[in-house]
Amino acid sequence: MQPSGQATATSLPIGSDADLAWVRQHVRQCAAQLGFGLVQQTKLVTAASELARNTLVHGGGGRAEITPLDNGRTRGLRMRFIDSGPGIRDLELAMTDGYTSGGGLGLGLSGARRLVHEFGVDTEPGRGTTVTAVAWVAPVPSSRPGVG
Amino acid sequence: MLALTLLLCTLRLVVMETALDANAELIERQRQQLLEVATPVIKLWEGTVAVPLIGTLDSARSQVVMESLLEAIVDQRARYAILDITGVPTVDSLVAQHLMKTVAAARLMGAECIVSGIRPAIAQTIVQLGIDLGTVLTRASLSDALAYALSKQGIEVSRTDAGASAR
């Protein structure tokens, strides 16, 4: 998953609501530059907004890493949200639609997963959480059977 | 000599900090002003008010929107309130939740709320995100929402002969 010749990652802090707006703007800009369509751009920005807010609300702040990707056939965008907060104790429960520990709708993690092509959560109680989401410009048809 | 340099440096630091504080205060004040300016409630028709939402809808802003909308509903004795989100670039679950709360509050005040201006890309994103806006009345555009509100009040808009020939 580390294609050669990729552009450099941008690291943005997540510490306030204003930072969330900045992350959204940056993701929108990157996605537009990479050639994502309007619908894909909106999905990416929305996913970034959900995940960055998780980082802020549940992780107590952290940072976002936005990296343009190129696997030779198509281009993509990787978003990584890193915090060193309390971590997620029950990941399966946290990924369930409608489950919330923060008073929201409980669609942040599960919804964001549906908006991107690849999705991964690396968490350990007490050590923090890293959420990685990747989307490709042209959707890879066979990469995600049974997801949805 | 050293003491003098130290004194001057300290003085310079104090001046800089004061300037920075003043700047931060100015930014905060402008932010507050923007909050108020950016949420006008417009009377579209007798009994119909609209709020054109523009920009990011965070918790602070949606609180202001809700307050001014509810006030306008009372003042104008509005039966229909239109929330137009054409100018909102991103609708994530928090924004959707704010919208639903505003709609619910307006309903408690006896006004029916219509959310308009949901763009195709945002509609697709909302569905995939899994947000259920089934309880919220929506229309594609502000004019559709106004047409709905008018027809519900028994008001019919038609083109007169004079207007038709002028075109």
Interface residues (C-beta under 8 A of the other chain):
Chain A: D17 L20 A21 R24 R28 L38 V39 Q41 T42 K43 V45 T46 S49 E50 R53 D97 G104 L105 L107 G108 S110 G111 A112 R114 L115
Chain B: T56 D58 S59 A60 P89 T90 V91 D92 S93 L94 A96 Q97 P120 A121 I122 Q124 T125 Q128 L129 G130 I131
